[in-house]
Every structure is written in C-alpha cells, then in structure tokens.
Amino acid sequence: MNNLEVPDHLRTKSHFELLLEAANLPEPGLAHFIARQRLWRIPRPHASTTRPQHLVLERFLKRRGGRIDSDEAWRAGLDKVWKGITSGAKLKQNMPLTYLVQILQAGWIQDGTWPRGHVVQPSDDELVQAAVLPSSASQSVTSLVTNTCTGEEQE
C-alpha cells in the first residue's frame, strides 16, 4: 500500500457499491448492464437537499438560458471547478451530476475538444430500454429497487 491509498477498514462504500452488494444481478450481458444501470440511477436518500452554492450555480445557468459555453461564464469561476475536476481533485461538496456534465462540456468547449454550438445527439438509452430483460432479472431488480427505497432487507 502506498501513502495515498486508504486502508480498507477506513474506506466508506459509495451508495452504488452498497446497492451492488445487495443486488442479485443476472449473468454478464445486456440484462446485467441494464440491472446495473437501474441501480446506478437510484437516487441517494439525501440527494434532494439543495445547497446554497447549487442555487447560485442554478441561477447562473438560468440567466444564461442554461448555456455555459460563453467566455463570461468560464471566467465567472467555471474554469476553476473544471480544472479541479479534470486534475482529479475531490470536490469539496457533492454536486448534482447535471452540473458536473455542463461544467465538463464548458471546459471541452474552451479547450476545443467540443465544437462550440454542437448539438448533442439523442441518448441511446431508448435502445437499452427497448431490450427485453429476462423475467427473473427484471423481478430481482424491481424488488431491489422497491426494498432499497422502503428500507426493507432483501432475502
């Protein structure tokens, strides 16, 4: 173990890791992917609390019609957040994923990775949702989601 690693007994598990441990996932394949994706999308119990900083960022984005690709937005502080994220620094506070994605996109626009004004193609999620899950996989994921949300133990 190097100096930067956290010993296992001190490491806390993420919400997703806890859900994975409790899940009875199907064999690897499309059904497995879909089951993991559903688990990933289960909101954390405290995810709905809004922090004052998030309200400031939300108002900032709303004033610009949700667009953060302007130089003004970049200079207003998004550059610092982007540099921190891309350098691997840990965020000081949790931030909604939608904000992180927008900040990353703004950085890609600034560094030329993402063309300014480029329209994002529709997600391929509908392809995954259209796939038929085996009934056992569907039932185990449904019961896990239900039990996780109600706080019940899974057998």
C-alpha positions in Angstrom: 0.0 0.0 0.0 1.4 3.4 -0.9 0.9 6.5 1.2 -2.1 7.7 -0.9 -4.2 4.6 -0.5 -6.9 4.4 2.2 -6.9 1.2 4.2 -10.0 -1.0 3.5 -11.2 -0.7 7.1 -11.3 3.1 6.8 -12.8 3.3 3.4 -16.5 4.1 3.2 -18.6 2.4 0.5 -20.5 4.5 -2.0 -24.2 4.3 -2.3 -23.8 2.4 -5.6 -21.4 -0.1 -4.0 -23.9 -0.8 -1.3 -26.6 -1.3 -3.8 -24.4 -3.7 -5.8 -23.6 -5.8 -2.7 -27.3 -6.2 -2.0 -28.3 -6.9 -5.6 -28.8 -10.3 -7.2 -27.6 -9.4 -10.7 -28.0 -11.6 -13.7 -25.1 -13.1 -15.6 -22.9 -10.6 -17.5 -24.6 -9.4 -20.7 -27.3 -7.0 -21.6 -29.6 -7.9 -18.7 -26.7 -7.4 -16.3 -25.9 -4.0 -17.8 -29.5 -2.8 -17.6 -29.8 -4.0 -14.0 -26.6 -2.1 -13.0 -27.8 1.0 -14.9 -31.1 0.9 -12.9 -29.2 0.6 -9.7 -26.9 3.5 -10.7 -30.0 5.7 -11.2 -31.5 5.1 -7.8 -31.2 8.5 -6.0 -29.3 8.7 -2.8 -31.6 9.2 0.2 -30.3 12.8 0.8 -29.9 13.7 -2.8 -32.8 16.1 -2.8 -31.2 18.6 -0.4 -30.2 21.7 -2.2 -27.1 23.6 -1.1 -26.8 27.4 -1.4 -23.9 27.0 -3.8 -26.1 24.9 -6.1 -28.8 27.5 -6.1 -26.2 30.1 -7.1 -25.0 27.9 -9.9 -28.6 27.1 -10.9 -29.5 30.8 -11.1 -26.3 31.5 -13.0 -27.2 28.8 -15.6 -30.8 30.0 -15.8 -29.7 33.6 -16.5 -27.8 32.3 -19.5 -30.6 30.1 -20.7 -28.7 27.0 -19.4 -25.8 27.8 -21.7 -22.4 27.8 -20.1 -20.3 28.0 -23.3 -19.7 31.7 -23.0 -16.3 33.2 -22.1 -18.1 35.2 -19.4 -19.4 32.0 -17.7 -16.0 30.5 -17.9 -14.3 33.5 -16.3 -17.0 33.6 -13.6 -15.5 30.6 -11.9 -16.3 27.5 -14.0 -12.7 27.4 -15.1 -11.6 26.7 -11.5 -14.1 24.0 -11.0 -13.3 22.4 -14.3 -9.5 22.4 -13.6 -10.2 20.8 -10.2 -12.4 18.1 -11.8 -10.0 17.3 -14.6 -7.0 17.2 -12.3 -8.7 14.5 -10.2 -9.2 16.7 -7.2 -12.0 15.7 -4.9 -15.0 18.1 -4.8 -15.3 19.9 -1.6 -19.1 19.3 -1.6 -21.4 17.0 -3.5 -22.7 18.5 -6.8 -25.5 17.2 -9.0 -24.2 15.2 -11.9 -26.1 17.5 -14.4 -24.0 20.5 -13.2 -20.8 18.5 -13.5 -21.6 17.4 -17.0 -22.3 21.0 -18.0 -19.1 22.2 -16.4 -17.1 19.5 -18.2 -18.7 20.4 -21.5 -17.9 24.1 -21.0 -14.2 23.1 -20.4 -14.2 21.0 -23.6 -15.6 23.9 -25.5 -12.9 26.2 -24.1 -10.1 23.8 -25.0 -11.5 23.0 -28.4 -12.4 19.4 -27.7 -16.2 20.1 -28.1 -17.2 22.3 -31.0 -19.0 25.5 -29.9 -22.7 25.2 -30.8 -22.5 21.5 -31.4 -25.9 19.7 -30.7 -25.8 16.5 -28.7 -27.3 13.5 -30.4 -30.2 11.8 -28.6 -29.2 9.3 -26.0 -29.1 5.6 -26.9 -30.9 4.8 -23.6 -34.1 4.0 -25.6 -32.2 1.1 -27.2 -31.3 -0.3 -23.8 -34.9 0.3 -22.5 -36.3 -1.5 -25.6 -34.3 -4.6 -24.9 -36.2 -7.4 -23.2 -35.0 -8.4 -19.8 -35.4 -12.0 -18.6 -38.3 -12.0 -16.1 -36.0 -13.2 -13.3 -33.6 -10.3 -13.8 -36.5 -7.8 -14.1 -38.0 -9.1 -10.9 -34.8 -9.1 -8.9 -34.0 -5.5 -10.0 -37.6 -4.4 -9.3 -37.6 -6.0 -5.8 -34.2 -4.5 -5.0 -35.3 -1.0 -6.1 -38.5 -1.4 -4.0 -36.7 -2.7 -1.0 -34.0 -0.1 -1.2 -36.5 2.7 -1.4 -38.6 1.4 1.5 -35.6 0.3 3.6 -36.5 -3.4 3.8 -34.0 -6.2 3.8 -33.7 -8.3 0.7 -33.7 -12.1 1.1 
